[in-house]
Amino acid sequence: MVAGPASTRRRSTLDRLRADLLAAAAVVVLSALPDPARAQALPSLASDEPILLQADEVEYARELELVIARGNVEVAQGDRIVRADSLTYNRRDGIVTAQGNVAMVEPDGSVMFASYAQLDEGFAKGIARDLKARLADQTLLVAAGSTREGRFTQMDKAAYTACELCEDKPDRPALWQIKADKVTHDEQTRDIVYRDATLELLGVPIAYTPYFSHPDPTVDRRSGVLAPTYRSNSTLGSRIDIPYYIVIDPTTDATVTPMWTTDQGAGLSAEYRRALDNGAYALEGMIADATDDVARDNVRGYIAGRGRFDLTDTWRWGFDGIWAGDDTVLRVYDITNRETLTSTLYAEELNGRDYAQIAGYWFQGLRSTQRQSELPTALPMAQWSRLGAPGMAPLGGQWRMESSFAGLSRQDGTDSYRATVGGGWNRSYIGGEGGVYTLTANLRGDGYVVDDLTDDGRSFNGTAGRILPEIALDWRLPMVRSDGETRQMIEPIVMGVISPYGGNSWKIPNEDSRDFEFDETNLFSTQRFSGYDRVEGGPRVSYGLRVGHYTGDGGQITGLVGQSLRAKADDTFAPGSGLEDKVSDYVGRVVVTPNPNLDLYYRFRFDKDTFEPRRTDLGAAWIVDRASFDLSYTLLRADEREVTEDYTDREEVYFSAGYDITDDFKIFGSLRRDLENDRSINHGAGFAVDLDNCLYIVSEVRRSFSRDRDIQPSTDVLVRVVLRTLGGTY
């Protein structure tokens, strides 16, 4: 302990009372604040932390039983510091008084000020004048006076704000503040309650309420109203959502959101979330009025859920499902733009190089051309695979085994059940010339049970199957040249595959291999179909060239181009796929990344005879200083998508950009245009601004030109305003 000028007799008396002074000084200031953590953190008189008292003068008036510290008083213990012009402790009455520039610095960074503070020894009652507090969450609370009675602290003529005040003009009103005649802090419930409260914006009153409350800064989460969102479009008219957050227990919460629209009535959405010891899940849904004919019984909505749970160290199960009451509700209410909904229930094992899964899938079609009765239910879907350790297979190399089962049933249409068992082996070695040779041998068997299959006027009920042996040899010769920190790489690649022709009987329905696309990603695949129902047969050779240029600062340019040849044409591949003839189209890509802020890519497929582009994907992503840009261009020729039966000719461009005008003010915009039909698909622009680190505003205007039943071309407007610490997150 360090003391200012005083006699030895006074110093010995002060030694006896120093802990009382420190506790008293702390409590005087703490008691005037709406934060129970302050009161709970009072220094114990038996604390082992050293106590430091500094003052210009310290004396003890024995007759009056007063301990008085004057002039630049500072009392400290640990990270807690109390300062005042004077500090007095009346041992007879148990009253502690601090006067003049009373200040306290808390370990959490909070700073509290008052001109005068008084508290009884039991800490149950006290008063403070001209209270100002900058709390740990950087909010500011001021009051003309404060009185403490037990668990309640009442402040008169108080104001609260989360805004930063202007240092040059501290008298300027905060961007927003809540003023009230009386503010009460309840230490037990940790609530701050305002009576006759007014919300001011730049000093101008804009809203009044006789009652308002919010949790104090010690509360991590609390049930209450969140920031509302305003939207507007041609289908719903004006719409406002006011979410209410509900804390159920430490691991469970929910959000209930009433909504009101001018054209479609009211609605209600809800989300329930829970964390468990072995996983977590969330459920959500919505129900709303509907005045249009698209919904049954004038009600529309949806339900959805997702979850994942650990069963053991290697097994887990989960679900992810969604159901819509009608085809357009999800797009009208801005939930999702998906045209087919997929729901799944699954269990899976991941154990080293082993993987197993069993699952079920249910689909809901939202397109006007889809019939729900013709969509399949996939149950069960199962797969298993095991990959051997490298070098442990016969003849060296690595082996693998796999099996799968798929059951698909429909109300109207084909039912099919497939079982597949297969395995393979591969081994790589380096030749004397530096080439890398990889030999692969695969064997697979597929068995089908089919019911109610029709194809070109034919029908079939029964079983079908096939055996597919396959041998492939892959050769690559990577050649690298270094020049200081720069490297160049050239790698010619040739792969030959031998497998029998056929295997694609019309008695085998094509369920999982319809979405086929020939590109550089499957140029050197032994089987280019993504599923099991269609196989590629016959002898064939693929060749290509991979190049790369790499700089020491991380920049790179890479490219790949190649083609596939086969002994004879294969009508398994549809016209326009690029693989239907003996000689395929040319496929490839170029990727340019000169620095981490710029990415360029170009993917292509050129006609083998005319070199006309059959498919083009071109894109760029660029970040420069405060600006960001994203550009993509896609071209699909007339017969390109005949394989999927779901797409037509397409030529489209998409562009988006954003610019940070300041660290707190951002603008953004985007557009998508159909070049094939010379029309806009959608475009929009908006801004997001954080004012004084306390008021967040985001606004966006979007124009959509889509038409689908009750969805018409529309201008959508979104506005969201969040007051920091009052019902919202940035």
C-alpha positions in Angstrom: 0.0 0.0 0.0 1.2 3.5 -0.9 -0.1 6.5 1.0 0.4 10.2 0.8 1.4 12.5 3.7 0.1 11.3 7.0 1.3 10.5 10.5 2.4 7.1 11.7 -0.7 6.9 13.9 -3.0 7.6 11.0 -1.2 5.2 8.8 -1.8 2.3 11.2 -5.5 3.2 11.3 -5.6 3.3 7.5 -4.1 -0.2 7.4 -7.1 -1.4 9.4 -9.6 0.2 7.1 -8.0 0.0 3.6 -10.2 -2.9 2.5 -13.3 -1.1 3.6 -12.3 1.9 1.5 -11.6 -0.1 -1.6 -14.9 -2.0 -1.4 -16.8 1.2 -0.6 -15.3 3.1 -3.5 -16.1 0.3 -5.9 -19.6 -0.2 -4.7 -20.5 3.4 -4.9 -20.0 3.5 -8.6 -21.1 0.0 -9.4 -24.4 0.4 -7.6 -25.5 3.2 -9.9 -25.1 1.1 -13.0 -27.6 -1.1 -14.8 -25.3 -4.2 -14.9 -25.6 -6.9 -12.3 -22.1 -8.3 -13.2 -20.6 -5.2 -11.7 -22.3 -5.8 -8.3 -21.4 -9.5 -8.4 -17.8 -8.7 -9.1 -17.1 -6.6 -6.0 -13.7 -7.2 -4.5 -13.7 -9.4 -1.5 -12.2 -8.1 1.7 -10.3 -11.3 2.0 -9.0 -11.1 -1.6 -5.4 -12.1 -2.0 -4.9 -9.4 -4.7 -2.7 -6.5 -3.5 -4.5 -3.3 -2.7 -3.1 0.0 -3.8 -4.4 3.3 -2.4 -3.0 6.6 -3.6 -4.1 10.1 -2.5 -2.7 13.4 -1.8 -4.0 13.2 1.8 -5.5 10.4 3.9 -6.7 11.0 7.5 -8.9 9.3 10.2 -11.2 11.5 12.3 -11.5 9.3 15.4 -14.2 11.2 17.1 -16.5 11.2 14.0 -15.3 7.7 12.9 -14.6 9.0 9.4 -11.9 7.8 7.0 -11.2 10.5 4.5 -9.0 10.4 1.4 -8.5 13.7 -0.6 -6.9 14.8 -3.8 -6.4 12.5 -6.8 -7.8 9.5 -4.9 -7.1 6.2 -6.7 -7.9 2.8 -5.3 -6.9 -0.3 -7.2 -7.1 -4.0 -6.8 -6.3 -6.2 -9.8 -7.7 -4.7 -13.0 -10.3 -2.6 -11.1 -9.5 1.0 -10.5 -11.6 3.7 -8.7 -10.8 7.4 -8.9 -12.4 10.4 -7.2 -11.5 13.9 -5.9 -12.4 12.6 -2.4 -13.6 9.4 -0.7 -15.2 9.2 2.7 -16.2 6.2 4.8 -18.4 6.8 7.8 -17.9 3.7 10.0 -20.6 4.8 12.4 -23.4 5.0 9.8 -21.9 2.6 7.3 -22.1 5.3 4.6 -19.6 5.6 1.8 -19.4 8.8 -0.2 -17.3 9.7 -3.3 -17.3 13.2 -4.6 -15.9 15.0 -7.6 -15.0 13.3 -10.9 -15.9 9.8 -9.6 -14.7 7.2 -12.1 -14.2 3.5 -12.2 -12.5 1.3 -14.8 -13.7 -2.3 -14.8 -11.7 -5.4 -16.0 -14.0 -5.8 -19.0 -13.2 -2.3 -20.2 -16.3 -0.6 -18.9 -15.8 3.0 -17.7 -18.3 4.7 -15.3 -18.4 8.3 -14.2 -20.5 10.3 -11.7 -20.2 13.7 -9.9 -21.4 12.3 -6.6 -22.1 8.8 -5.3 -23.3 7.5 -1.9 -24.0 3.9 -0.7 -24.7 2.3 2.6 -22.4 -0.4 4.0 -24.8 -3.2 3.1 -24.7 -2.1 -0.5 -28.5 -2.3 -0.6 -29.2 1.4 -1.0 -27.4 4.3 -2.7 -27.6 7.3 -4.9 -25.6 8.8 -7.7 -25.7 12.1 -9.6 -24.8 12.9 -13.2 -24.2 9.2 -14.0 -22.4 8.4 -17.3 -21.3 4.9 -18.2 -19.5 3.5 -21.3 -20.3 -0.2 -20.9 -18.3 -3.2 -22.1 -20.4 -3.5 -25.3 -19.5 0.1 -26.1 -23.0 1.4 -25.3 -23.5 4.6 -23.4 -25.9 5.2 -20.5 -26.4 8.7 -18.9 -28.7 9.8 -16.2 -29.3 13.0 -14.1 -29.6 10.9 -10.9 -29.6 7.3 -9.8 -31.1 5.5 -6.7 -30.5 1.9 -5.7 -33.0 -0.1 -3.6 -32.1 -3.7 -3.2 -32.1 -5.4 -6.6 -33.5 -2.4 -8.4 -31.5 0.6 -9.6 -33.7 3.5 -10.8 -32.3 6.3 -13.0 -34.1 9.6 -13.6 -34.0 11.6 -16.9 -31.9 8.8 -18.5 -30.7 8.2 -22.1 -29.2 5.1 -23.8 -27.4 4.7 -27.1 -25.0 2.3 -28.8 -23.7 5.1 -31.1 -20.2 6.6 -31.1 -20.4 10.3 -30.1 -18.5 12.9 -32.1 -15.2 13.7 -30.3 -15.0 17.2 -31.8 -18.6 18.0 -30.9 -19.6 15.9 -27.8 -22.8 17.9 -27.4 -24.1 16.9 -30.8 -27.0 14.4 -30.4 -26.3 10.7 -30.9 -27.5 9.3 -34.2 -30.1 7.5 -32.2 -30.9 7.3 -28.5 -33.7 6.2 -26.2 -34.7 8.8 -23.6 -37.0 8.1 -20.7 -38.2 9.9 -17.6 -37.4 6.8 -15.6 -35.2 3.8 -16.3 -35.1 0.8 -13.9 -32.5 -1.9 -13.9 -33.5 -5.2 -12.3 -30.3 -7.1 -11.2 -32.2 -10.4 -10.8 -33.9 -10.5 -14.2 -31.1 -8.5 -15.8 -33.6 -6.2 -17.6 -33.4 -2.5 -18.3 -37.0 -1.1 -18.3 -37.9 2.3 -19.7 -41.1 4.3 -18.8 -42.4 7.0 -21.1 -39.6 6.3 -23.6 -38.9 8.2 -26.8 -36.7 7.1 -29.7 -34.8 10.0 -31.1 -33.0 10.2 -34.4 -30.4 13.0 -34.6 -32.1 14.5 -31.6 -35.6 14.5 -33.3 -38.2 12.3 -31.6 -39.6 9.8 -34.0 -41.4 7.2 -31.8 -42.9 7.1 -28.3 -43.9 4.1 -26.1 -45.1 4.1 -22.5 -43.1 1.0 -21.9 -40.0 -0.5 -23.4 -37.3 -3.0 -22.2 -34.2 -4.8 -23.3 -31.6 -7.1 -21.6 -28.6 -5.6 -20.0 -25.1 -6.1 -21.5 -24.4 -9.2 -19.4 -27.1 -11.2 -21.3 -25.8 -13.2 -24.3 -29.3 -14.0 -25.7 -32.8 -13.1 -24.6 -36.3 -13.6 -26.0 -37.6 -10.6 -27.7 -38.5 -8.8 -31.0 -35.8 -8.7 -33.7 -35.4 -6.1 -36.4 -38.3 -6.0 -38.9 -37.9 -6.4 -42.6 -39.9 -4.6 -45.3 -40.4 -6.1 -48.7 -42.6 -5.3 -51.7 -43.4 -7.1 -55.0 -46.2 -7.4 -57.5 -47.6 -10.7 -56.1 -47.7 -9.9 -52.4 -47.8 -6.1 -52.5 -46.2 -4.5 -49.5 -45.0 -7.0 -46.9 -43.5 -6.6 -43.4 -42.0 -9.3 -41.3 -41.5 -8.9 -37.5 -39.5 -11.8 -36.1 -39.7 -12.7 -32.4 -36.8 -14.7 -31.0 -37.6 -17.2 -28.2 -34.9 -18.7 -25.9 -36.2 -22.0 -24.7 -33.2 -23.4 -22.8 -29.4 -23.1 -23.2 -29.4 -25.5 -26.2 -32.8 -24.7 -27.8 -34.3 -21.6 -29.4 -36.9 -20.6 -31.9 -37.9 -17.7 -34.1 -41.6 -16.9 -34.8 -42.2 -14.3 -37.6 -45.7 -12.9 -38.2 -46.0 -11.3 -41.6 -48.5 -9.0 -43.2 -49.1 -8.3 -46.9 -51.4 -5.9 -48.6 -52.4 -8.2 -51.4 -52.3 -11.7 -50.0 -53.3 -11.3 -46.3 -51.3 -12.4 -43.3 -48.9 -15.3 -42.6 -46.7 -16.9 -40.0 -43.3 -18.5 -40.3 -41.4 -20.3 -37.6 -38.0 -22.0 -37.1 -37.0 -24.3 -34.2 -33.4 -25.1 -33.5 -31.9 -27.5 -31.0 -28.3 -28.7 -30.3 -27.8 -32.1 -28.7 -24.8 -33.9 -27.3 -24.4 -35.9 -30.5 -25.7 -33.5 -33.1 -28.2 -30.8 -34.0 -31.4 -30.2 -35.9 -33.7 -27.4 -37.1 -37.3 -27.4 -38.2 -39.0 -24.6 -40.1 -42.3 -23.8 -41.8 -44.8 -21.2 -43.0 -48.5 -20.8 -43.4 -50.1 -17.9 -45.2 -53.4 -16.6 -46.6 -53.8 -16.9 -50.4 -56.4 -15.1 -52.4 -55.2 -16.6 -55.7 -56.3 -19.9 -57.2 -52.9 -21.5 -56.9 -53.4 -22.7 -53.4 -56.0 -25.1 -52.0 -58.5 -23.8 -49.4 -57.0 -20.3 -49.7 -54.0 -21.4 -47.6 -50.4 -22.0 -48.7 -47.2 -22.8 -47.0 -44.3 -25.2 -46.6 -42.4 -27.2 -44.0 -38.7 -28.2 -43.9 -36.2 -29.7 -41.6 -32.5 -30.8 -41.4 -30.4 -32.5 -38.9 -27.3 -34.7 -38.4 -26.5 -36.9 -35.4 -23.5 -39.1 -34.5 -24.3 -42.7 -33.6 -20.7 -43.9 -33.0 -17.3 -42.6 -33.9 -17.8 -43.8 -37.4 -21.6 -43.9 -38.0 -24.0 -41.0 -38.2 -27.5 -40.4 -39.5 -29.4 -37.4 -40.7 -32.2 -35.9 -42.6 -32.8 -33.0 -44.9 -36.4 -32.5 -46.2 -38.7 -29.9 -47.6 -42.4 -30.0 -48.8 -44.3 -27.1 -50.5 -48.0 -26.7 -50.4 -48.1 -25.5 -54.0 -45.7 -25.0 -56.9 -44.8 -21.4 -56.5 -45.1 -20.6 -52.8 -41.3 -20.9 -52.2 -40.5 -18.4 -55.0 -43.3 -16.0 -54.1 -42.1 -15.8 -50.5 -38.4 -15.7 -51.4 -37.6 -19.1 -49.7 -35.8 -20.8 -52.6 -35.8 -20.9 -56.5 -35.4 -24.6 -56.8 -37.7 -26.3 -59.3 -37.4 -29.8 -57.9 -37.4 -30.4 -54.1 -35.3 -33.3 -52.7 -35.8 -34.8 -49.3 -33.6 -37.5 -47.8 -33.2 -39.6 -44.8 -29.8 -41.4 -44.5 -27.3 -43.2 -42.3 -23.6 -43.4 -43.3 -20.3 -44.8 -42.0 -16.9 -43.2 -42.6 -14.2 -45.6 -41.3 -10.7 -45.1 -42.8 -10.8 -46.1 -46.4 -14.3 -47.7 -46.0 -17.6 -45.9 -46.7 -21.2 -47.1 -46.4 -24.5 -45.4 -46.8 -28.2 -46.3 -46.8 -30.7 -43.6 -47.7 -34.1 -42.8 -49.0 -35.1 -39.9 -51.3 -38.4 -38.3 -52.1 -38.9 -35.7 -54.9 -41.4 -33.0 -55.4 -41.7 -31.3 -58.8 -42.6 -27.6 -59.0 -42.5 -27.1 -62.8 -45.8 -26.8 -64.6 -44.8 -29.7 -66.9 -44.1 -32.1 -64.1 -46.6 -34.7 -62.8 -46.0 -35.7 -59.2 -47.2 -39.2 -59.9 -44.4 -39.7 -62.4 -41.6 -38.7 -60.1 -39.9 -41.6 -58.3 -39.5 -42.4 -54.7 -35.9 -43.8 -54.2 -36.0 -46.3 -51.4 -33.8 -47.9 -50.4 -30.6 -46.4 -51.9 -27.5 -48.1 -50.5 -23.8 -48.1 -51.3 -20.6 -49.6 -49.9 -17.0 -49.2 -50.9 -13.6 -50.3 -49.6 -10.2 -49.1 -50.8 -7.2 -51.2 -50.1 -3.9 -50.0 -48.7 -1.4 -48.9 -51.4 1.0 -51.7 -52.3 -1.0 -54.4 -50.6 -2.9 -55.8 -53.6 -1.6 -58.8 -55.6 1.1 -57.7 -58.1 1.3 -54.5 -56.0 -0.8 -51.5 -56.6 -4.2 -50.8 -54.9 -7.5 -52.7 -55.0 -11.0 -51.5 -54.4 -14.4 -53.1 -54.0 -17.9 -51.5 -54.2 -21.6 -52.4 -54.3 -24.8 -50.4 -54.5 -28.5 -50.9 -54.6 -31.3 -48.6 -55.9 -35.0 -49.0 -55.7 -37.2 -46.6 -57.6 -41.0 -46.7 -57.5 -43.7 -44.5 -59.0 -47.4 -44.2 -58.9 -47.5 -43.9 -62.7 -44.6 -45.2 -64.8 -41.7 -47.6 -64.5 -40.6 -49.2 -61.2 -37.0 -50.5 -61.2 -34.6 -52.1 -58.7 -30.9 -52.3 -59.4 -28.1 -54.2 -57.7 -24.5 -53.6 -58.6 -21.3 -55.4 -57.4 -17.9 -54.5 -58.7 -14.2 -54.1 -58.0 -11.0 -53.0 -59.5 -7.2 -52.8 -59.3 -4.7 -50.3 -60.5 -0.9 -49.9 -60.3 1.4 -47.1 -61.4 5.0 -47.2 -62.3 7.6 -44.8 -63.8 9.2 -45.8 -67.1 12.8 -45.2 -68.0 11.9 -42.2 -70.2 10.2 -40.6 -67.2 6.6 -41.5 -68.2 4.0 -42.5 -65.6 2.1 -45.6 -66.6 -1.1 -46.6 -64.8 -2.7 -49.9 -65.5 -6.3 -50.4 -64.4 -8.6 -53.4 -64.4 -12.3 -53.2 -63.5 -15.1 -55.7 -63.3 -18.7 -54.8 -62.7 -22.0 -56.6 -62.7 -25.5 -55.0 -62.8 -28.8 -56.8 -62.2 -32.3 -55.2 -62.7 -35.9 -56.0 -61.9 -38.2 -53.9 -64.0 -41.9 -53.3 -64.0 -44.1 -51.4 -66.4 -41.3 -50.2 -68.7 -42.3 -48.8 -72.1 -39.9 -47.7 -74.9 -40.9 -46.9 -78.5 -44.1 -48.8 -78.2 -42.5 -51.8 -76.5 -43.3 -52.8 -73.0 -41.3 -55.0 -70.5 -41.8 -56.6 -67.1 -39.0 -58.8 -65.9 -35.3 -59.0 -65.2 -32.2 -57.8 -67.1 -28.5 -57.6 -66.4 -25.0 -57.2 -67.7 -21.3 -57.9 -67.0 -18.8 -55.2 -67.7 -15.1 -56.0 -67.8 -12.7 -53.2 -68.5 -9.0 -52.7 -68.9 -7.3 -49.3 -69.2 -3.8 -48.0 -69.6 -2.9 -44.4 -68.9 0.4 -42.8 -69.9 1.6 -39.3 -68.9 5.0 -37.6 -69.4 5.3 -34.6 -67.2 8.1 -32.3 -68.4 9.1 -29.4 -66.1 11.6 -26.6 -66.7 12.6 -24.1 -64.0 13.9 -20.6 -64.6 14.6 -19.0 -61.3 11.3 -18.7 -59.5 9.3 -19.5 -62.7 8.4 -23.1 -63.7 6.8 -24.3 -66.9 5.2 -27.7 -67.3 4.1 -29.7 -70.4 2.4 -33.0 -69.9 1.1 -35.1 -72.9 -1.6 -37.7 -71.8 -2.8 -40.8 -73.6 -5.3 -43.3 -72.2 -6.6 -46.4 -73.9 -9.6 -48.4 -72.7 -10.9 -51.8 -73.8 -14.3 -53.0 -72.9 -17.1 -55.0 -74.7 -19.7 -53.3 -76.9 -23.3 -53.2 -75.9 -24.6 -53.5 -72.4 -27.2 -50.8 -72.8 -30.3 -52.9 -73.4 -33.6 -51.1 -73.9 -34.8 -53.3 -71.0 -32.6 -51.4 -68.6 -34.3 -48.1 -67.8 -32.1 -45.0 -67.7 -32.8 -43.4 -64.4 -29.5 -41.9 -63.2 -27.4 -41.3 -66.4 -29.6 -38.7 -68.2 -27.7 -35.6 -67.2 -24.6 -36.4 -69.3 -22.1 -33.8 -70.4 -18.8 -34.4 -72.2 -16.1 -32.0 -71.0 -12.5 -31.8 -69.9 -13.4 -33.2 -66.4 -14.3 -36.7 -67.8 -12.1 -36.7 -70.8 -9.8 -39.3 -69.2 -12.5 -41.2 -67.3 -13.0 -44.9 -68.1 -16.8 -44.4 -67.7 -18.1 -40.9 -68.6 -21.7 -41.4 -67.5 -22.4 -40.1 -64.0 -24.6 -43.0 -63.0 -24.9 -46.8 -63.3 -27.7 -47.2 -65.8 -25.7 -46.4 -68.9 -22.2 -47.7 -69.7 -19.6 -46.8 -72.3 -18.3 -49.7 -74.3 -15.9 -50.6 -77.1 -12.2 -49.8 -77.5 -11.4 -46.1 -77.3 -8.5 -43.8 -76.9 -8.4 -40.3 -75.3 -5.4 -38.0 -75.8 -4.6 -34.5 -74.6 -2.1 -32.0 -73.5 -1.8 -30.3 -70.1 0.3 -27.2 -69.7 1.2 -24.9 -66.9 3.2 -21.8 -66.1 3.9 -21.0 -62.4 5.5 -17.9 -60.9 7.2 -17.5 -57.6 4.6 -15.1 -56.3 1.8 -17.6 -56.7 0.6 -16.6 -60.1 -0.2 -19.4 -62.6 -1.7 -20.2 -66.0 -2.9 -23.7 -66.6 -4.6 -25.4 -69.6 -5.9 -28.7 -70.9 -7.1 -29.7 -74.3 -8.0 -33.1 -75.7 -10.2 -35.4 -77.8 -11.5 -39.0 -77.7 -11.4 -41.6 -80.5 -13.3 -44.8 -80.7 -13.4 -47.8 -83.1 -16.9 -47.1 -84.2 -19.8 -44.7 -83.5 -21.8 -45.3 -80.3 -25.5 -44.4 -80.4 -25.6 -44.6 -76.6 -24.6 -40.9 -76.8 -27.3 -38.6 -78.1 -26.8 -36.4 -81.1 -25.1 -33.2 -80.0 -23.4 -34.7 -77.0 -20.0 -34.5 -78.7 -19.3 -38.3 -78.4 -21.8 -39.8 -80.8 -19.3 -40.3 -83.6 -16.0 -42.1 -83.9 -14.1 -38.8 -83.3 -15.3 -36.6 -80.5 -15.4 -32.8 -80.2 -12.5 -31.0 -78.7 -12.8 -30.1 -75.0 -10.6 -28.2 -72.7 -10.1 -25.3 -70.3 -7.8 -22.4 -69.6 -7.4 -21.0 -66.1 -5.4 -17.7 -65.5 -4.6 -16.6 -61.9 -1.9 -13.9 -62.1 -2.5 -13.0 -58.4 -4.8 -13.8 -55.6 -7.2 -11.0 -56.6 -7.9 -12.1 -60.2 -9.3 -15.4 -61.5 -10.1 -16.0 -65.2 -11.4 -19.2 -66.6 -12.5 -20.5 -70.0 -14.1 -23.9 -70.6 -14.9 -24.9 -74.1 -16.1 -27.6 -76.5 -15.4 -27.1 -80.2 -17.1 -29.0 -83.0 -14.6 -31.5 -84.4 -15.4 -30.6 -88.0 -16.1 -26.9 -88.1 -14.4 -25.8 -84.8 -17.5 -23.8 -84.0 -18.1 -23.5 -80.2 -20.7 -26.0 -79.0 -20.3 -25.0 -75.4 -18.6 -22.0 -73.8 -18.2 -21.1 -70.1 -16.2 -17.9 -69.6 -15.8 -16.2 -66.3 -13.8 -13.7 -64.3 -13.6 -12.7 -60.7 -11.6 -9.6 -59.8 -11.0 -7.7 -56.6 -9.2 -4.4 -56.9 -8.8 -2.1 -53.9 -12.4 -1.5 -52.7 -14.1 -2.9 -55.8 -15.1 -6.5 -56.7 -16.4 -7.8 -60.0 -17.8 -11.1 -61.1 -18.6 -12.0 -64.8 -19.7 -15.2 -66.4 -20.9 -16.1 -69.9 -22.5 -19.4 -70.9 -23.2 -20.7 -74.4 -25.0 -24.0 -75.2 -25.7 -24.8 -78.8 -29.1 -26.0 -80.2 -28.8 -29.8 -79.6 -26.4 -29.6 -76.7 -28.9 -30.6 -74.0 -30.9 -33.2 -75.8 -29.4 -35.8 -73.5 -31.1 -34.3 -70.4 -34.5 -33.4 -72.0 -34.7 -30.5 -69.6 -32.9 -27.6 -71.3 -33.0 -25.7 -74.6 -30.6 -23.4 -76.4 -29.0 -21.0 -74.0 -26.7 -18.0 -74.3 -26.5 -16.0 -71.1 -24.4 -13.4 -69.4 -24.2 -12.6 -65.6 -22.4 -9.7 -64.1 -22.2 -8.5 -60.5 -20.2 -5.8 -58.8 -19.7 -4.2 -55.4 -17.8 -1.2 -54.2 -16.9 -0.2 -50.7 -17.2 3.6 -50.8 -16.0 3.6 -47.2 -15.4 0.9 -44.6 -19.0 1.4 -43.5 -20.8 2.1 -46.8 -21.1 -0.4 -49.6 -23.0 -0.5 -52.9 -23.7 -3.5 -55.0 -25.6 -4.6 -58.2 -26.1 -7.4 -60.6 -27.7 -8.3 -63.9 -28.5 -11.5 -65.8 -29.4 -11.4 -69.4 -30.7 -13.9 -72.0 -28.7 -13.2 -75.1 -30.4 -15.9 -77.1 -33.8 -14.2 -76.8 -32.4 -10.7 -76.2 -34.2 -10.1 -72.9 -33.3 -9.4 -69.3 -33.8 -12.2 -66.8 -33.3 -10.1 -63.7 -31.2 -7.2 -62.4 -30.9 -5.3 -59.2 -28.9 -2.9 -57.0 -28.6 -1.9 -53.4 -26.5 -0.6 -50.6 -25.5 -1.5 -47.0 -24.4 1.2 -44.6 -23.2 1.0 -41.0 -23.7 4.5 -39.4 -21.6 5.3 -36.3 -21.3 1.6 -35.6 -24.8 1.6 -34.2 -27.3 1.8 -37.1 -27.2 -0.7 -39.9 -29.4 -0.2 -43.0 -29.5 -2.5 -46.0 -31.8 -1.8 -49.0 -32.1 -3.6 -52.3 -34.2 -3.2 -55.4 -34.5 -6.1 -57.8 -36.4 -6.5 -61.1 -37.4 -10.0 -62.3 -38.9 -10.7 -65.7 -39.9 -14.3 -65.0 -43.5 -15.6 -65.6 -44.8 -18.7 -64.1 -48.5 -19.1 -63.2 -49.1 -16.5 -60.4 -45.5 -15.2 -60.7 -45.4 -12.2 -62.9 -42.6 -9.7 -63.8 -42.1 -7.8 -60.6 -40.0 -5.1 -59.0 -39.0 -6.3 -55.5 -37.9 -3.9 -52.8 -36.2 -5.0 -49.5 -35.4 -2.7 -46.6 -34.0 -3.8 -43.2 -32.9 -1.5 -40.4 -31.1 -2.7 -37.3 -30.3 -0.7 -34.1 -27.2 -2.3 -32.5 -28.0 -4.1 -29.2 -31.7 -3.7 -29.8 -33.0 -6.8 -31.6 -30.7 -7.6 -34.4 -27.3 -8.6 -35.7 -25.3 -7.1 -38.5 
